[in-house]
Amino acid sequence: MKKILLLSFILLTITLFSQEKRTQRVWRVNFLNPGIEYEMPIGNNSTLSIGAGIGYSGSYPHSSTSDVDTGLVYAINPFLDVQHKWFYNFEKRKIKELNITNNSGNFVSARMLTRGKTLFGDDIVTKSLDFAVGPTWGIQRKYGKNFHLLFDMGPIYYFDVDGGHGLFPFTFQLNLGFDL
């Protein structure tokens, strides 16, 4: 069984890295949720995006310390955001003569978000570390010379190091920034 898994991994790696890549390496500085991001190609139509910074976040139902948890409680937390994005409309955009520079396209992704202890806010949202994983659908675009827009949304499963966990049916991300 281990040999089959190893062989499958090797074949997948060769396949991913041997194709002509339409995706590009991009460094970004985001200012809506201040941070830096690096997006690297890992396949013909897929990238791995890694972002870190300090940004706004809301509370998960189990983590709020207020009497009434609306999910609208805010906090500023350090974060690490990792996404594997699969772009599905590069060819369509090329045919319509739309920009695909710096991975401008629509995508589905597998996302993992880690937040650190709340630095300040109107509630203690995260006492230590929490994690969220889930699928997303999104768009990202490059406008003009360097301006970058990313929007994605999807359900997440969240958990923390204190044993709290649950399913949050809808979360979204909006990033504005500049491609370097």
C-alpha positions as CSV (number, residue, x, y, z in Angstrom):
1,M,0.0,0.0,0.0
2,K,2.8,2.4,0.9
3,K,4.5,1.7,-2.5
4,I,1.2,2.5,-4.3
5,L,0.8,5.8,-2.4
6,L,4.5,6.7,-3.1
7,L,4.2,5.9,-6.8
8,S,0.9,7.9,-7.0
9,F,2.6,10.9,-5.4
10,I,5.6,10.7,-7.7
11,L,3.3,10.5,-10.8
12,L,1.1,13.3,-9.6
13,T,4.2,15.5,-9.0
14,I,5.7,14.8,-12.4
15,T,2.3,15.5,-14.0
16,L,1.8,18.8,-12.2
17,F,5.3,20.1,-12.8
18,S,5.8,18.9,-16.4
19,Q,2.9,20.9,-17.9
20,E,3.1,24.3,-19.5
21,K,2.0,26.6,-16.8
22,R,-0.4,29.4,-17.4
23,T,-0.3,30.4,-13.7
24,Q,2.4,32.9,-12.5
25,R,4.5,33.6,-9.4
26,V,3.2,36.7,-7.7
27,W,4.1,38.6,-4.6
28,R,1.3,40.8,-3.2
29,V,0.9,43.4,-0.5
30,N,-2.7,43.5,0.8
31,F,-4.0,46.6,2.6
32,L,-7.6,45.7,3.5
33,N,-6.3,43.0,5.8
34,P,-2.7,44.1,6.1
35,G,-0.3,41.4,5.1
36,I,1.9,39.9,2.4
37,E,1.0,37.0,0.1
38,Y,3.0,34.8,-2.2
39,E,1.2,32.8,-4.9
40,M,3.2,30.1,-6.8
41,P,2.2,27.9,-9.7
42,I,1.9,24.2,-8.9
43,G,0.1,23.1,-12.0
44,N,-1.1,24.2,-15.4
45,N,-4.2,25.9,-13.8
46,S,-3.4,25.8,-10.1
47,T,-1.5,27.7,-7.6
48,L,-0.6,27.6,-3.9
49,S,-1.1,30.9,-2.1
50,I,0.4,31.7,1.3
51,G,-0.5,34.9,3.1
52,A,0.4,36.2,6.5
53,G,-0.5,39.4,8.3
54,I,-2.7,41.0,10.9
55,G,-6.3,41.5,10.0
56,Y,-10.0,41.8,10.9
57,S,-11.9,38.7,11.9
58,G,-15.3,37.8,13.3
59,S,-16.1,35.3,16.1
60,Y,-17.0,31.7,15.7
61,P,-20.1,30.7,17.7
62,H,-18.2,28.8,20.4
63,S,-15.4,31.4,20.9
64,S,-17.4,34.5,21.8
65,T,-17.3,35.7,25.4
66,S,-20.2,38.1,25.1
67,D,-23.7,37.2,26.3
68,V,-25.3,37.3,22.9
69,D,-23.2,35.8,20.1
70,T,-24.2,37.3,16.8
71,G,-21.0,36.4,14.9
72,L,-20.5,40.1,14.3
73,V,-18.0,40.6,17.1
74,Y,-14.8,41.9,15.7
75,A,-11.2,41.4,16.6
76,I,-7.7,42.1,15.1
77,N,-5.7,38.9,14.9
78,P,-2.4,37.7,13.3
79,F,-3.2,35.1,10.6
80,L,-1.7,32.6,8.2
81,D,-3.8,31.8,5.2
82,V,-3.0,29.0,2.8
83,Q,-5.1,28.2,-0.3
84,H,-4.7,25.7,-3.1
85,K,-6.5,27.4,-6.0
86,W,-7.8,25.6,-9.2
87,F,-8.5,28.2,-11.9
88,Y,-11.2,27.1,-14.4
89,N,-11.8,29.9,-16.8
90,F,-8.4,31.0,-18.2
91,E,-9.2,29.7,-21.7
92,K,-12.6,31.4,-21.8
93,R,-11.0,34.7,-20.6
94,K,-8.3,34.4,-23.3
95,I,-10.9,33.8,-26.0
96,K,-12.8,37.0,-24.9
97,E,-9.4,38.8,-24.8
98,L,-9.7,39.4,-21.0
99,N,-6.7,39.7,-18.8
100,I,-5.2,36.5,-17.2
101,T,-2.0,38.2,-16.0
102,N,-1.1,37.5,-12.4
103,N,-3.7,34.7,-12.2
104,S,-6.7,36.8,-13.0
105,G,-9.5,34.3,-13.1
106,N,-12.2,32.4,-11.3
107,F,-11.3,29.6,-9.0
108,V,-12.3,26.9,-6.5
109,S,-9.9,26.3,-3.6
110,A,-9.1,24.3,-0.5
111,R,-8.4,26.8,2.2
112,M,-6.8,26.6,5.6
113,L,-6.8,29.7,7.8
114,T,-5.0,29.9,11.2
115,R,-5.6,32.8,13.6
116,G,-3.5,33.7,16.6
117,K,-4.5,35.3,19.9
118,T,-6.7,38.4,19.6
119,L,-4.6,41.5,19.8
120,F,-7.6,43.9,20.4
121,G,-11.3,44.1,19.6
122,D,-14.7,44.2,21.3
123,D,-14.4,40.5,22.4
124,I,-11.9,37.8,23.1
125,V,-12.5,36.0,19.8
126,T,-9.4,33.8,19.9
127,K,-7.7,32.9,23.2
128,S,-4.8,31.0,21.6
129,L,-4.8,29.4,18.1
130,D,-7.8,28.5,16.0
131,F,-8.0,26.9,12.6
132,A,-10.6,26.9,9.8
133,V,-10.6,24.6,6.7
134,G,-13.0,24.4,3.8
135,P,-13.7,24.8,0.2
136,T,-14.2,28.2,-1.4
137,W,-15.3,29.7,-4.7
138,G,-13.7,33.0,-5.7
139,I,-12.4,35.5,-8.2
140,Q,-9.2,37.4,-8.4
141,R,-8.3,40.1,-10.8
142,K,-5.4,42.4,-11.7
143,Y,-6.5,45.9,-12.7
144,G,-4.2,48.5,-14.2
145,K,-0.5,48.1,-13.6
146,N,-0.6,46.6,-10.1
147,F,-4.0,46.7,-8.3
148,H,-5.2,43.4,-7.0
149,L,-8.7,42.3,-6.0
150,L,-9.6,38.9,-4.4
151,F,-13.0,37.8,-3.2
152,D,-13.9,34.2,-2.1
153,M,-16.6,32.5,-0.1
154,G,-17.5,29.1,1.2
155,P,-18.4,27.0,4.3
156,I,-15.7,26.2,6.9
157,Y,-15.1,23.7,9.7
158,Y,-13.3,25.5,12.5
159,F,-11.5,24.2,15.6
160,D,-9.2,25.5,18.2
161,V,-6.5,24.1,20.6
162,D,-8.9,24.3,23.5
163,G,-11.3,21.8,22.0
164,G,-13.9,24.2,20.5
165,H,-15.2,23.3,17.0
166,G,-18.1,23.6,14.6
167,L,-19.3,24.2,11.1
168,F,-19.8,27.8,9.9
169,P,-22.1,27.7,6.9
170,F,-20.8,30.9,5.1
171,T,-17.6,32.9,5.4
172,F,-16.0,35.3,2.9
173,Q,-12.7,37.0,2.3
174,L,-12.0,40.3,0.5
175,N,-8.5,41.4,-0.2
176,L,-7.4,44.6,-1.9
177,G,-3.8,45.3,-2.6
178,F,-0.9,45.6,-5.0
179,D,1.0,43.0,-7.0
180,L,4.8,43.5,-6.8
